[in-house]
Amino acid sequence: MRVAYAMNSKSEIGICVIGAGRAGLIHAHHFRKNVPFARLVAVVDPSQEAAEKAIHELEINRYYTDYTQALDDQDIDAVVVVTPTIYHKEIVVAAARAGKHVLCEKPMAMNEQECDEMIAACESAGVTLQMAFMRRFDDSFIEAKRQIDSGAIGEVVLVKSLTRGPSKPMPWMYDLKKSNGPLAEVNSHDIDTLRWFAESEISEVYATGGNFRNREIRHEYPDFYDSVALTAKFSDGKQGSIDGALYVQYGYDSRVEVVGTEGVIFLGQTHEKSIVVAGRDHQLKRPFMNSWRSLFKEAYLAEDTDFIASILEGRNPRVTGYDGKMAVKVVEAGNRSIGSGSVVKLD
């Protein structure tokens, strides 16, 4: 049973962000200053140096290096889990049992079974479990979904989504047993976008991957891939396509194309600023998008704001644990396809 707070009895939600990395600090800054009815209470990071640096930047005075201590803090009503994926299940289940609401960053977990355990724990405790698929809160994505639902392009036939990141992978990402690879770390958003726009579940996938930019680790991590191409078939016959890459170096690239029977929708922008410079070399120059933090800045805030609203209003979040689970299911199937070189059918 869900726990519903009446606005007059619980007008402010105490937040703890678990994980003081780049994404964790984005959430923390929002809850510190910009999200109505939320108060940032503490941050958690196993590195005391990182935790101390975070609270100094956030101008708060409470941190923990052990998340279990934060779960005992009665000032904390909800947690934001922004740790490596391998720890998500353990933390979310413990948070639910402690009565804390949960906003969990993608990917949800390492496998479908872990997702089921997380969903069951939150349902049993009556707490909110929201997945952090921030693209569902982006104005352009929301408008695209509205246009699809209105029939502006007829019936959806194909959804194509790509995400390519400029950064070199963190060392733990090379081990697929800890990261599930770029399909999880990079393309979880793309998988969710396909499901959301197609309004259908993926029934089979075929994927190929290769390591083209991180060749120095090939011997130690022969299964690692920094580029992936996945083709999907939906249960109702629609088609899907995903393109993912790490360490492309030219910038952050996120685009979507939705093809219908009567039209097409293009989503995404490759430029970060509107300025265009023409010089003596007769070339036009325009800054390329450098980070997901720039492209989806407002979407993160909207996501965090809606998380608090769903708690206070006692309603289900707009992005559920089931959505997170289905993305993980496709990641698992995609990795099996890369390993086997064959089409993988999903149950």
Secondary structure, 3 states (H helix, E strand, C coil): CCCCCCCCCCCCEEEEEECCCHHHHHHHHHHHHHCCCEEEEEEECCCHHHHHHHHHHHCCCCEECCHHHHHCCCCCCEEEECCCHHHHHHHHHHHHHCCCEEEEECCCCCCHHHHHHHHHHHHHHCCCEEEECHHHHCHHHHHHHHHHHHCCCCCEEEEEEEEECCCCCCHHHHCHHHHCCHHHHCCHHHHHHHHHHHCCCEEEEEEEEECCCCHHHCCCCCCCCCEEEEEEEECCCCEEEEEEECCCCCCCEEEEEEEECCCEEEECCCECCCCCEECCCCCEECCECCCHHHHCHHHHHHHHHHHHHHHHHCCCCCCEHHHHHHHHHHHHHHHHHHHHCCCEECC
